[in-house]
């Protein structure tokens, strides 16, 4: 499919509603051309197609909103070389073309994006995970036989047969050169990083296997525009530097971070706290050709250059810099932390976890609404708390309740449960925290809100998500507990525990820990939908972290004998 010409540039934009966040597409004047109707929406790609989600499934639309591929996949990757990789629920990955035709004969456990008419695929053969390559028709060009496989570049790709044996292969799988090493990086600009054994230092060889830069680094990345980032540190501290193709240092190895930005620029970082390098860096801009530093260490984050401009953050501000590393004139400086990009006639701003668009003069063209209407009487006002560059919370405040005293009490609970608390402004935290909310249910006078958060200790393998559901009667201000749903004197804990135990037994292949489930607690986390009670558990409580929040939906029809249908809770939404 070729580019659609003569059609206005469209931009994804979202609207918060009582039924969740809905996505559509606006023009460069901020007017919706395709109304907000999708659960998520990506940019229109060069082929005129955009990935959207509906009913939990991904599909493809053209710029008229017509579905070229109906929502049927768990995910769809962006197109590369007129091909996209789709994940089919319960099956695996397949390849489609721009009309949605499935090209692969079967599903695979992994398929990469295409590069030089080849895509890496993964297959399990005799209990071994092996890799091969597909061609543009979705057929196997090179059978799965490698322990690892890299993308092709210049008609060659580096693959691993075993320890210690790598090889460069052609597009049809012919071996062109072998390498007797245990670890190698991908081919880049004619050079490949290598370690003879996993414990040895890293150096670089050329395509003929000749050592061009002797082993001397603890860490060595691929070359880009004649430069490569390396590390010489022997301990937890970092000593990143930048080398040329002779191995000479253009930037001396003494920095906590170095990021290649494109356009002959890097961001070099020094540790914010010297003896705690994992807390992050503050960055300066340097020229990769001369090694000359163009700025002091003033930026908290720096993104790749997009033409002559890069998006940076400094404190609680986000803005563009030019190639000299100085703030770019003629562009807005936005409050908050995030990233800017030039999209058609507009500036796309994803700042403080919210998307907005500006014209080139910094005038707002479109931003997501902060008032969520529930009914003619009630609405939710979104408030933001950003006391520190590493702490951000969006929390809900209800408006329209008749009893203002009750409304104030409810809003204080929502504020507290959202983790709005005193946080020092100019102190480097040893963690980051983000919080947000969504509407789970609004029916009659019952509002069920989900408050979610993510706490990430810097340097940890992963953070810890949190989730709290709060059920509020907007007529009275009462916040219901699980026991309020059931008749007085009934052993709802026992009944629900037995139902959930049976559901766990029906899922033997899930991530449940053996013997971890001991039943629910009287104040077990829960929420209600129109037709069911949902009981959930926290990460690691009864299952592995990968299971998230194990949730069990129990249709009301199964428990109506113990539900207090004359009680305030039930009557608030039925």
C-alpha positions as CSV (number, residue, x, y, z in Angstrom):
1,X,0.0,0.0,0.0
2,X,1.4,3.4,-1.0
3,X,1.3,6.6,0.9
4,X,-2.1,8.4,0.9
5,X,-1.4,11.7,-0.8
6,X,-3.6,14.8,-0.6
7,X,-4.9,13.8,2.8
8,X,-4.4,15.9,6.0
9,X,-2.0,14.7,8.6
10,X,-4.0,13.0,11.5
11,X,-2.8,12.7,15.0
12,X,-3.9,10.3,17.8
13,X,-5.7,12.0,20.7
14,X,-7.6,10.7,23.7
15,X,-10.6,11.7,25.8
16,X,-11.3,10.5,29.3
17,X,-14.9,9.3,29.8
18,X,-16.9,7.4,32.5
19,X,-16.5,4.4,30.2
20,X,-12.7,4.7,30.1
21,X,-10.2,6.5,27.9
22,X,-11.2,6.7,24.3
23,X,-8.9,7.4,21.4
24,X,-9.5,9.1,18.0
25,X,-7.7,11.2,15.5
26,X,-7.5,15.0,15.2
27,X,-6.3,17.3,12.4
28,X,-3.7,20.0,12.9
29,X,-6.4,22.4,14.2
30,X,-7.3,20.1,17.0
31,X,-10.6,18.9,15.5
32,X,-11.6,15.3,15.7
33,X,-11.7,13.8,12.2
34,X,-12.1,10.2,13.5
35,X,-14.1,10.4,16.7
36,X,-12.8,9.0,20.0
37,X,-13.9,5.4,19.9
38,X,-10.9,3.2,20.3
39,X,-9.3,1.8,23.4
40,X,-5.9,2.9,22.1
41,X,-4.5,4.3,18.9
42,X,-1.0,4.7,17.3
43,X,0.4,7.1,14.8
44,X,-0.5,6.7,11.1
45,X,2.5,5.0,9.5
46,X,4.0,5.9,6.1
47,X,1.6,3.4,4.4
48,X,-1.4,5.3,5.7
49,X,-2.3,2.7,8.3
50,X,-2.7,3.0,12.1
51,X,-2.8,0.4,14.8
52,X,-5.9,0.7,17.0
53,X,-7.5,-1.3,19.8
54,X,-11.1,-2.2,20.2
55,X,-12.7,-4.7,22.6
56,X,-9.2,-5.7,23.8
57,X,-8.0,-6.6,20.3
58,X,-5.7,-4.8,17.8
59,X,-6.6,-4.0,14.2
60,X,-5.5,-1.6,11.4
61,X,-7.5,1.4,10.0
62,X,-6.9,3.7,7.1
63,X,-7.3,7.4,7.3
64,X,-11.0,7.2,6.6
65,X,-11.4,5.1,9.7
66,X,-12.1,2.0,7.6
67,X,-10.8,-1.3,9.1
68,X,-8.2,-2.8,6.7
69,X,-7.7,-5.5,9.4
70,X,-10.5,-5.9,11.9
71,X,-9.6,-6.0,15.6
72,X,-8.6,-9.6,16.1
73,X,-5.0,-9.8,17.3
74,X,-3.5,-9.4,20.7
75,X,-0.9,-7.0,19.2
76,X,0.3,-5.7,15.9
77,X,3.9,-4.3,15.4
78,X,4.6,-1.3,13.3
79,X,5.2,-2.1,9.6
80,X,8.7,-2.6,8.3
81,X,9.4,-3.4,4.6
82,X,5.6,-3.6,4.1
83,X,5.2,-6.4,6.6
84,X,3.9,-6.4,10.2
85,X,4.2,-9.0,12.9
86,X,0.9,-9.9,14.7
87,X,0.3,-11.9,17.9
88,X,-2.6,-14.2,17.7
89,X,-4.0,-15.1,21.2
90,X,-3.3,-18.7,22.1
91,X,-1.2,-19.3,19.0
92,X,1.8,-17.2,18.5
93,X,3.3,-14.7,16.1
94,X,2.5,-14.4,12.4
95,X,3.4,-12.1,9.5
96,X,0.8,-10.0,7.6
97,X,1.1,-7.7,4.6
98,X,-0.5,-4.3,4.2
99,X,-3.8,-5.7,3.1
100,X,-4.0,-8.0,6.2
101,X,-3.2,-11.2,4.4
102,X,-1.4,-13.7,6.7
103,X,1.8,-14.8,5.0
104,X,3.2,-17.4,7.4
105,X,2.1,-21.0,7.2
106,X,2.1,-21.3,11.0
107,X,2.6,-19.3,14.2
108,X,6.0,-18.9,15.8
109,X,7.0,-18.2,19.4
110,X,8.8,-15.0,18.2
111,X,9.2,-13.0,15.0
112,X,11.3,-9.8,14.8
113,X,10.7,-6.9,12.5
114,X,12.0,-7.2,8.9
115,X,15.5,-5.9,8.0
116,X,16.8,-6.4,4.5
117,X,14.0,-8.7,3.5
118,X,14.6,-11.0,6.5
119,X,13.0,-11.4,9.9
120,X,14.4,-13.5,12.8
121,X,12.0,-16.2,14.0
122,X,12.2,-18.5,17.1
123,X,11.2,-22.1,17.3
124,X,11.4,-24.8,19.9
125,X,13.0,-28.0,18.4
126,X,13.6,-31.0,20.7
127,X,13.4,-28.8,23.8
128,X,15.9,-26.3,22.4
129,X,15.1,-22.7,21.5
130,X,16.6,-22.1,18.0
131,X,16.5,-19.1,15.6
132,X,16.2,-18.8,11.8
133,X,15.0,-16.3,9.2
134,X,11.8,-15.7,7.3
135,X,11.7,-14.1,3.9
136,X,9.1,-11.4,2.8
137,X,6.7,-14.1,1.7
138,X,6.6,-15.4,5.3
139,X,8.4,-18.6,4.2
140,X,11.4,-20.0,6.0
141,X,14.5,-18.6,4.2
142,X,17.0,-20.1,6.6
143,X,15.9,-22.9,9.0
144,X,16.0,-22.5,12.8
145,X,19.4,-23.8,13.7
146,X,21.1,-21.0,15.7
147,X,21.3,-20.3,19.4
148,X,21.0,-16.6,18.6
149,X,20.6,-14.5,15.5
150,X,21.0,-10.8,14.7
151,X,19.4,-8.6,12.0
152,X,21.0,-8.4,8.6
153,X,23.1,-5.4,7.7
154,X,24.8,-5.1,4.3
155,X,23.6,-8.6,3.3
156,X,25.2,-10.2,6.3
157,X,24.1,-11.3,9.8
158,X,25.9,-12.6,12.8
159,X,24.6,-15.9,14.3
160,X,25.7,-18.2,17.1
161,X,25.9,-22.0,16.6
162,X,27.3,-22.9,20.0
163,X,29.9,-22.0,22.6
164,X,32.4,-20.9,21.3
165,X,31.3,-20.5,17.7
166,X,29.7,-17.6,15.9
167,X,29.5,-17.0,12.1
168,X,28.6,-14.4,9.5
169,X,26.0,-15.7,7.1
170,X,24.6,-14.5,3.8
171,X,20.9,-13.9,3.0
172,X,20.6,-17.5,2.0
173,X,22.5,-18.9,5.0
174,X,25.9,-19.4,3.6
175,X,28.7,-19.2,6.1
176,X,31.2,-16.5,5.2
177,X,33.4,-16.3,8.3
178,X,33.4,-18.1,11.7
179,X,34.6,-16.8,15.0
180,X,35.8,-18.9,18.0
181,X,34.3,-16.7,20.8
182,X,31.8,-17.2,23.5
183,X,30.2,-13.8,23.2
184,X,29.8,-11.4,20.3
185,X,27.6,-8.3,19.5
186,X,26.0,-7.6,16.2
187,X,27.8,-6.6,13.0
188,X,27.9,-2.8,12.7
189,X,29.9,-0.7,10.3
190,X,32.2,-3.7,9.5
191,X,33.1,-4.4,13.1
192,X,31.8,-6.8,15.8
193,X,32.5,-6.6,19.5
194,X,33.7,-9.9,21.1
195,X,34.7,-11.6,24.3
196,X,36.8,-14.8,24.0
197,X,35.1,-16.1,27.1
198,X,32.3,-14.6,29.1
199,X,34.8,-13.5,31.8
200,X,37.3,-11.8,29.4
201,X,37.5,-8.2,28.3
202,X,35.8,-7.1,25.1
203,X,37.4,-5.9,21.9
204,X,36.4,-5.7,18.2
205,X,37.1,-7.9,15.2
206,X,36.4,-7.1,11.5
207,X,34.4,-9.3,9.1
208,X,37.5,-11.4,8.3
209,X,38.0,-12.2,12.0
210,X,41.0,-10.0,12.5
211,X,41.3,-8.3,15.8
212,X,41.1,-4.6,15.1
213,X,40.7,-3.2,18.6
214,X,42.3,-5.5,21.3
215,X,40.2,-6.7,24.2
216,X,40.3,-4.0,27.0
217,X,36.7,-3.1,27.8
218,X,34.2,-4.6,30.2
219,X,31.4,-3.5,28.0
220,X,31.3,-2.6,24.3
221,X,28.4,-1.5,22.1
222,X,28.1,-1.5,18.3
223,X,29.5,1.3,16.2
224,X,27.4,4.2,14.9
225,X,28.7,6.9,12.6
226,X,32.3,5.7,13.4
227,X,31.9,5.8,17.1
228,X,31.2,3.2,19.8
229,X,30.3,3.5,23.5
230,X,32.5,1.4,25.8
231,X,32.9,0.9,29.6
232,X,36.2,0.1,31.4
233,X,34.8,-0.1,34.9
234,X,35.6,-3.2,37.0
235,X,33.0,-2.7,39.7
236,X,29.5,-1.2,40.3
237,X,30.6,2.2,39.2
238,X,30.6,3.2,35.5
239,X,33.5,4.5,33.4
240,X,31.9,5.0,30.0
241,X,33.8,6.5,27.1
242,X,33.6,6.9,23.3
243,X,36.1,5.4,20.9
244,X,36.8,5.7,17.2
245,X,37.5,2.7,14.9
246,X,41.1,2.6,15.9
247,X,40.1,2.1,19.6
248,X,41.3,5.6,20.5
249,X,39.2,7.5,23.0
250,X,37.4,10.5,21.6
251,X,35.6,11.0,25.0
252,X,37.6,9.7,28.0
253,X,36.1,6.8,29.9
254,X,35.0,8.5,33.1
255,X,31.2,9.0,32.8
256,X,28.3,7.4,34.4
257,X,26.3,7.3,31.1
258,X,26.9,8.0,27.5
259,X,24.1,7.9,25.0
260,X,24.6,8.3,21.2
261,X,22.0,10.8,20.0
262,X,22.6,10.9,16.2
263,X,23.8,13.9,14.3
264,X,27.3,13.6,15.7
265,X,26.2,14.3,19.2
266,X,26.2,12.4,22.5
267,X,24.8,13.0,26.0
268,X,27.5,12.2,28.6
269,X,26.3,11.9,32.1
270,X,27.9,12.2,35.6
271,X,26.3,10.5,38.6
272,X,23.8,12.7,40.5
273,X,25.1,11.1,43.7
274,X,28.7,10.0,43.3
275,X,28.6,6.8,45.4
276,X,25.1,5.9,44.1
277,X,25.5,5.8,40.3
278,X,22.2,3.8,40.0
279,X,20.3,7.0,41.0
280,X,20.9,8.3,37.5
281,X,22.9,11.0,35.8
282,X,22.9,14.7,34.8
283,X,23.9,15.2,31.2
284,X,26.1,17.4,29.0
285,X,26.1,17.5,25.2
286,X,29.3,16.7,23.3
287,X,30.4,16.6,19.7
288,X,31.4,13.0,18.7
289,X,33.8,14.2,15.9
290,X,36.0,16.4,18.0
291,X,35.1,15.3,21.5
292,X,34.4,18.9,22.5
293,X,31.8,19.5,25.2
294,X,29.2,22.0,24.1
295,X,27.4,22.4,27.4
296,X,27.8,21.9,31.1
297,X,26.1,19.0,32.9
298,X,22.7,20.5,33.1
299,X,20.1,18.1,31.6
300,X,18.2,15.4,33.4
301,X,17.4,13.5,30.2
302,X,18.2,13.9,26.5
303,X,16.5,12.2,23.6
304,X,17.9,11.4,20.1
305,X,18.2,14.3,17.7
306,X,15.3,14.7,15.2
307,X,17.0,16.6,12.5
308,X,18.5,19.7,14.2
309,X,16.6,19.3,17.5
310,X,16.6,17.1,20.6
311,X,14.0,17.0,23.3
312,X,15.5,17.4,26.8
313,X,14.3,17.9,30.4
314,X,15.8,20.1,33.1
315,X,14.2,20.1,36.5
316,X,10.5,20.3,35.9
317,X,10.8,21.7,32.3
318,X,10.7,20.0,28.9
319,X,12.0,21.8,25.8
320,X,14.0,21.5,22.6
321,X,17.7,22.1,22.2
322,X,19.6,22.8,19.0
323,X,22.9,21.1,17.8
324,X,24.9,23.5,20.0
325,X,23.1,22.1,23.0
326,X,21.4,25.3,23.8
327,X,17.6,25.9,24.2
328,X,16.1,26.2,20.7
329,X,14.5,29.5,20.0
330,X,10.9,29.7,18.6
331,X,9.7,26.6,20.4
332,X,7.7,26.3,23.7
333,X,9.2,25.4,27.1
334,X,6.6,23.2,28.8
335,X,6.1,22.6,32.5
336,X,6.5,18.9,33.4
337,X,8.8,16.0,32.4
338,X,8.5,14.1,29.2
339,X,9.4,14.3,25.5
340,X,8.6,16.6,22.5
341,X,8.7,15.6,18.8
342,X,8.0,17.4,15.6
343,X,4.9,15.9,13.9
344,X,3.8,17.5,10.6
345,X,2.8,21.1,11.5
346,X,2.6,20.4,15.2
347,X,4.7,19.7,18.2
348,X,3.6,16.5,19.9
349,X,4.2,16.6,23.7
350,X,4.0,13.6,25.9
351,X,4.7,15.4,29.2
352,X,3.8,14.2,32.7
353,X,2.2,11.1,31.3
354,X,-0.3,13.1,29.2
355,X,-0.4,13.8,25.5
356,X,-1.0,17.2,24.0
357,X,-0.2,19.1,20.8
358,X,1.1,22.6,20.2
359,X,1.7,24.7,17.1
360,X,5.2,25.9,16.3
361,X,4.5,29.1,18.3
362,X,3.7,27.2,21.5
363,X,0.0,27.7,21.4
364,X,-2.0,24.7,22.6
365,X,-3.9,22.9,19.8
366,X,-5.3,20.0,21.8
367,X,-4.9,18.4,25.2
368,X,-6.7,15.7,27.1
369,X,-9.7,16.8,29.2
370,X,-9.3,17.1,33.0
371,X,-13.1,17.0,33.7
372,X,-14.7,13.6,33.3
373,X,-18.5,13.9,33.2
374,X,-20.5,11.2,34.9
375,X,-24.0,12.5,34.7
376,X,-25.8,15.8,34.8
377,X,-25.2,15.9,38.5
378,X,-21.7,14.4,39.0
379,X,-18.3,14.8,37.5
380,X,-14.7,13.9,38.3
381,X,-12.0,16.5,38.3
382,X,-8.5,15.3,37.6
383,X,-5.8,16.9,39.8
384,X,-2.1,16.6,39.3
385,X,0.6,16.4,42.1
386,X,4.1,16.9,40.8
387,X,6.4,17.9,43.8
388,X,9.6,16.3,42.5
389,X,11.0,15.2,39.1
390,X,10.6,11.6,40.3
391,X,7.2,11.8,41.8
392,X,3.9,12.2,39.8
393,X,0.3,11.5,40.8
394,X,-2.9,12.1,39.1
395,X,-5.8,11.8,41.5
396,X,-9.6,12.1,41.3
397,X,-11.8,14.7,43.0
398,X,-15.5,14.2,42.9
399,X,-17.8,17.2,42.2
400,X,-21.6,17.5,42.4
401,X,-22.5,15.7,45.6
402,X,-25.4,17.3,47.5
403,X,-23.7,16.8,50.9
404,X,-20.6,19.0,50.6
405,X,-19.2,17.7,53.9
406,X,-19.4,14.1,52.7
407,X,-17.9,15.1,49.4
408,X,-14.9,16.7,51.1
409,X,-14.3,13.6,53.2
410,X,-14.5,11.3,50.2
411,X,-12.1,13.5,48.2
412,X,-9.6,13.5,51.1
413,X,-9.7,9.7,51.1
414,X,-9.1,9.6,47.4
415,X,-6.2,12.1,47.8
416,X,-4.6,10.0,50.6
417,X,-5.1,6.7,48.9
418,X,-3.6,8.1,45.7
419,X,-0.3,8.7,47.7
420,X,-0.5,12.5,47.7
421,X,1.8,13.1,50.6
422,X,4.7,15.5,51.5
423,X,7.6,14.9,49.1
424,X,10.7,17.2,49.1
425,X,11.1,19.3,46.0
426,X,14.8,19.5,45.3
427,X,16.0,16.3,46.9
428,X,17.1,13.3,44.8
429,X,14.8,10.4,45.7
430,X,16.1,6.8,45.6
431,X,12.9,5.8,43.8
432,X,10.3,7.0,41.4
433,X,6.6,6.9,41.8
434,X,3.8,7.4,39.3
435,X,0.1,7.2,40.2
436,X,-3.1,7.5,38.1
437,X,-6.8,6.5,38.2
438,X,-9.6,5.2,36.0
439,X,-13.3,4.6,36.3
440,X,-14.2,1.0,36.8
441,X,-18.0,1.4,37.1
442,X,-20.5,4.2,37.2
443,X,-24.1,2.9,37.6
444,X,-27.0,4.7,39.4
445,X,-25.2,6.3,42.3
446,X,-22.3,3.9,42.6
447,X,-18.9,5.0,41.4
448,X,-16.0,2.5,41.5
449,X,-12.6,4.1,41.0
450,X,-9.3,2.3,40.5
451,X,-6.2,4.0,41.9
452,X,-3.1,2.5,40.5
453,X,0.6,3.3,41.1
454,X,4.1,2.1,40.3
455,X,7.0,2.4,42.8
456,X,10.4,1.8,41.3
457,X,13.5,1.7,43.5
458,X,16.4,2.9,41.3
459,X,18.7,0.1,40.4
460,X,16.1,-2.6,41.0
461,X,15.2,-5.3,38.4
462,X,11.6,-4.0,38.4
463,X,9.3,-1.9,40.4
464,X,6.1,-2.8,42.3
465,X,2.7,-1.9,40.9
466,X,-0.2,-1.1,43.3
467,X,-3.9,-1.0,42.8
468,X,-6.8,0.1,45.1
469,X,-10.5,0.0,44.1
470,X,-12.8,2.3,46.0
471,X,-16.6,1.9,45.8
472,X,-18.4,5.2,46.6
473,X,-22.1,6.0,46.9
474,X,-22.3,9.5,45.4
475,X,-25.7,10.1,47.1
476,X,-24.4,9.5,50.7
477,X,-20.6,9.6,50.4
478,X,-20.3,6.1,51.9
479,X,-17.3,4.1,50.9
480,X,-18.4,0.4,50.8
481,X,-16.4,-2.5,52.1
482,X,-16.7,-6.1,50.9
483,X,-18.9,-7.1,53.9
484,X,-21.5,-4.5,52.9
485,X,-22.5,-6.5,49.9
486,X,-23.7,-9.5,51.9
487,X,-26.4,-10.3,54.4
488,X,-25.5,-9.9,58.1
489,X,-24.5,-13.2,59.7
490,X,-23.5,-14.9,56.4
491,X,-20.0,-16.4,56.2
492,X,-19.2,-14.6,52.9
493,X,-15.5,-15.2,53.5
494,X,-15.9,-19.0,53.5
495,X,-18.3,-19.0,50.5
496,X,-16.0,-16.8,48.3
497,X,-12.9,-18.6,49.5
498,X,-14.2,-21.9,48.3
499,X,-15.3,-20.5,44.9
500,X,-11.9,-19.0,44.3
501,X,-10.1,-22.2,45.4
502,X,-12.1,-24.1,42.8
503,X,-11.2,-21.5,40.1
504,X,-7.5,-21.9,41.0
505,X,-7.7,-25.6,40.7
506,X,-9.1,-25.2,37.2
507,X,-6.0,-23.3,36.2
508,X,-3.2,-25.7,36.9
509,X,-0.9,-24.0,34.3
510,X,-1.1,-20.6,35.8
511,X,1.6,-18.9,37.9
512,X,0.1,-19.8,41.3
513,X,2.6,-20.6,44.1
514,X,1.9,-24.1,45.6
515,X,-0.1,-23.9,48.8
516,X,0.1,-20.1,48.9
517,X,-3.7,-19.6,48.7
518,X,-5.3,-19.8,52.2
519,X,-8.6,-18.2,51.4
520,X,-9.6,-14.5,51.3
521,X,-9.6,-12.0,54.1
522,X,-12.7,-10.1,55.4
523,X,-11.3,-6.9,53.9
524,X,-10.0,-8.5,50.7
525,X,-9.4,-6.1,47.8
526,X,-12.4,-6.2,45.4
527,X,-14.5,-4.3,42.9
528,X,-18.0,-4.8,41.4
529,X,-19.1,-4.7,37.8
530,X,-22.6,-4.6,36.6
531,X,-22.9,-8.4,36.7
532,X,-20.1,-9.7,38.9
533,X,-18.0,-9.4,42.0
534,X,-14.2,-9.4,41.3
535,X,-11.8,-10.4,44.0
536,X,-8.1,-9.8,43.4
537,X,-4.7,-10.4,45.1
538,X,-1.5,-8.3,45.1
539,X,1.6,-9.3,43.2
540,X,3.5,-12.1,44.8
541,X,0.7,-12.8,47.3
542,X,-0.5,-16.1,45.7
543,X,1.3,-16.1,42.3
544,X,4.5,-15.0,40.5
545,X,5.1,-11.4,39.7
546,X,4.3,-12.1,36.0
547,X,0.7,-12.9,37.0
548,X,0.1,-9.3,38.0
549,X,-3.0,-8.9,40.2
550,X,-4.6,-12.4,40.0
551,X,-8.3,-11.6,39.7
552,X,-11.4,-13.8,40.0
553,X,-14.7,-12.7,38.7
554,X,-17.7,-14.3,40.4
555,X,-21.0,-13.7,38.7
556,X,-23.7,-12.5,41.1
557,X,-25.9,-15.3,40.0
558,X,-23.6,-17.7,41.8
559,X,-23.8,-15.9,45.2
560,X,-27.3,-14.3,45.2
561,X,-28.3,-16.4,48.2
562,X,-25.9,-14.4,50.4
563,X,-26.1,-11.0,48.7
564,X,-28.0,-8.4,50.7
565,X,-30.3,-7.2,47.9
566,X,-32.1,-4.9,50.3
567,X,-28.8,-3.3,51.5
568,X,-27.5,0.1,50.5
569,X,-24.5,-1.3,48.6
570,X,-26.6,-3.5,46.3
571,X,-29.3,-0.9,45.8
572,X,-26.7,1.8,44.9
573,X,-26.1,0.1,41.6
574,X,-29.1,-2.2,41.1
